[in-house]
Structures are given as C-alpha cells and as structure tokens.
C-alpha cells in the first residue's frame, strides 16, 4: 500500500503509467517491490522518485518540487 503526498499537488504516474489520480493519494495498492513514482506538478515540471513497497505494510512518501 502506498500513501503519497506532493507539494505542490500533481498528477501521479506509477511505473510509467498515468494512475488517473492526483495527490494526495491515501490508498494505492501496489505489488511488493520497487516502483517509480512521477508527479507532474500542477505548476509545471515533474519529479520522479523510487518507492519500496513491502507486503503487508504501508509506505508513506512525500515528493516536493525542486526550485
């Protein structure tokens, strides 16, 4: 499970695919393993980071736009 926030808010892509969601995302089911999360910020630009999902755990991630 992934819980994701971004500052500023943005559209969420996971492993190169549009999730159809915008931040904040409170409950995104993902298989265990490493995933690439990209935020396309509402103010322009994007940022990609990796998250590690472990079975039976909730991973929390905050992605902030670099200026």
C-alpha positions as CSV (number, residue, x, y, z in Angstrom):
1,X,0.0,0.0,0.0
2,X,1.3,3.5,-0.9
3,X,0.3,6.8,0.8
4,X,1.6,9.7,-1.3
5,X,1.6,13.5,-0.9
6,X,3.2,16.1,-3.1
7,X,4.0,19.8,-2.8
8,X,2.6,21.3,-4.8
9,X,-0.1,18.8,-5.8
10,X,0.1,17.0,-9.1
11,X,-1.0,14.1,-11.2
12,X,0.5,10.7,-10.3
13,X,2.2,8.3,-12.7
14,X,3.4,4.9,-11.4
15,X,5.9,2.8,-13.3
16,X,5.5,5.0,-16.4
17,X,1.7,4.8,-16.4
18,X,-0.9,7.5,-15.5
19,X,-2.7,6.3,-12.4
20,X,-5.6,8.6,-13.1
21,X,-5.2,10.2,-9.6
22,X,-3.9,13.4,-8.2
23,X,-2.2,13.9,-4.9
24,X,-2.9,13.4,-2.1
25,X,-3.3,9.6,-2.6
26,X,-4.3,7.8,0.5
27,X,-4.6,4.2,-0.5
28,X,-2.8,3.0,-3.7
29,X,-2.5,-0.8,-3.9
30,X,0.8,-1.8,-5.4
31,X,2.6,-5.2,-5.6
32,X,5.6,-5.6,-3.3
33,X,8.9,-4.4,-4.9
34,X,10.4,-1.2,-6.2
35,X,8.3,1.3,-8.1
36,X,8.9,4.6,-9.9
37,X,6.6,7.3,-8.9
38,X,6.4,10.5,-11.0
39,X,4.5,13.6,-10.0
40,X,3.5,16.0,-12.8
41,X,3.1,19.2,-10.8
42,X,0.2,21.5,-11.3
43,X,2.6,24.4,-11.5
44,X,4.6,22.7,-14.3
45,X,7.5,20.3,-14.3
46,X,7.8,16.9,-12.8
47,X,9.8,14.8,-10.4
48,X,10.4,11.0,-10.3
49,X,11.4,9.0,-7.2
50,X,11.5,5.4,-6.2
51,X,9.4,3.8,-3.5
52,X,9.9,0.3,-2.0
53,X,6.6,-1.5,-1.2
54,X,6.7,-4.3,1.3
55,X,3.9,-6.8,1.6
56,X,1.5,-6.1,4.4
57,X,3.0,-2.6,5.1
58,X,2.0,1.0,4.1
59,X,4.8,3.1,2.6
60,X,4.5,6.8,3.0
61,X,6.2,9.2,0.6
62,X,6.3,13.0,0.2
63,X,7.6,14.4,-3.1
64,X,8.5,18.2,-3.1
65,X,9.2,20.1,-6.3
66,X,12.7,21.4,-6.5
67,X,13.0,25.0,-7.5
